Amino acid sequence: MDFFGHFIDGQEVPSADGATFDSVDPWTREPWARVALGGRVEVERAVAAARRAFDSGPWPRMGYAERGRILHRLADLVEAHADELGMADTRDMGKPISQSRGNDVPRAAMNLRFFADHARLATAEVLPMDSGHHAYTRFEPAGVVAAIAPWNFPLMLETWKIAPALAWGNTVVLKPAEDTPASATLLARLAAEAGMPPGVLNVVHGYGPDSAGQALTEADGVDRITFTGESATGRVIARAAARRLVPVSLELGGKGANLVFADADLDNAVDWSIKAIFTNTGQVCLAGSRLYVQRPVYEEFLARFVAAAEAMTVGDPTLETTQIGPLASAEHHAKVCGYVRSVEAEGGKILTGGLGDGWIVRPTVVVDMPATAPHWREEIFGPVVVVAPFDTEAEAVQAANDTPYGLNAMLFTDNLHRAHRVSAALRAGTVWVNCFFIRDLRAPFGGVGDSGIGREGGTFSREFFTEPKAVVMQI
Ligand code: NAD
């Protein structure tokens, strides 16, 4: 079985007490890797290493171009190891290989390249004052960044946090999700090979509560916490951060609404709506899990949508042709099954899909569900979509906004006025018009309400991972 250790101060190490846990392959439902199980001891060692690397190591002092060269070298290595990295995420959490190797690995490399270049090319404001003084802004690195990641896009979301933190001169302690530890250790090995100095990127494995995750949020010497995960965990982490007054960025859950208007290009709307709910087997914070279709096209859209869902290839995630793999873990499978099993009791009807073998849930389309049902309100985080018709634009906007979440929404229309009007009215951090999941890494990314606090991306990441400083000069 493969072994993945912590990565602390430039070395891959086991836990001090030798503790380990297994990572289970959701397709075979057998352990495929053994992983070091860290706790407070390993976190303290990693934070101390990151502190040393920040306070007296070369990284914060070497300048944007030199750091950028190392980050670009790491991106080259990530691309060169696409098979290994893609397969690590696939075996850890069942993501179809076409998505892990074909999408997440290139995106991870792009995260590293983009933030390296963004930091190097960034400009800062100079303010000539009426008094004759000049004020200018310096973006000093914040220090030691704690990054806590979820299991649904392991490598891609870890690099989304690590890349800007490192590019701006910080050092990092990463705690990957316990379900997806492998690619983080692989990334740290590659970072060392790329020439990243010891202590700059540390990885500690373990669970959340009473384990490495909690210890990291409570550790002295951490200057920023960036977290992606469930809204309930975000609340716990915000409380831990408040105790030490550490700035925290929270990218949390979602329950995205997808509005299809009768004037939309239906081929395009069906195509993107399928991707919006079934990409990564529905385990996407941005999933379009609430689908509202305007009544004149409701029946036609639904017929085409169901046919497209039924045409998806379900099965072994290591096969290039597979589109829907198993759910990520036994626990998560049980949670999603609970929602599927309760559809009829809640008053709804399954048009297609349902439970498959092992930890498979087939692409599932649910209709006739009362608006008060948990299926409309709670994040199912699986390949399950609830669909309902609507009549007016106002009704659609009202339904879309009727959620404590506010991460994203989609709308499909060929009416330009409607596109702008509805985008403005939706309470969400991102609105996609006639598309889904297209990202410009300069754009703000984050959520409203239960979907999080703060924004990351481009200058928004700079704001979070630095201490902007005003220097006022008399000249
Ligand atoms: P989770 O909250 O269970 O775990 C996320 C991470 O936090 C893991 O590394 C876990 O070990 C750690 N953790 C758990 N409890 C902790 C604690 N008390 N202290 C410190 N660390 C703790 O989330 P998950 O199930 O891994 O991920 C799925 C969730 O992530 C979904 O809700 C999804 O919507 C959300 N998500 C959001 C975004 C976004 O960008 N907004 C992106 C991806 C996933």
Boltz pocket constraint, residues with backbone or C-beta under 6 A from the ligand:
constraints:
  - pocket:
      binder: B
      contacts: [[A, 148], [A, 149], [A, 150], [A, 151], [A, 152], [A, 153], [A, 157], [A, 175], [A, 176], [A, 177], [A, 178], [A, 206], [A, 207], [A, 208], [A, 209], [A, 210], [A, 212], [A, 213], [A, 214], [A, 215], [A, 217], [A, 228], [A, 229], [A, 230], [A, 231], [A, 233], [A, 234], [A, 236], [A, 237], [A, 250], [A, 251], [A, 252], [A, 253], [A, 254], [A, 284], [A, 285], [A, 286], [A, 379], [A, 381], [A, 407], [A, 447], [A, 451], [A, 452]]
      max_distance: 6.0
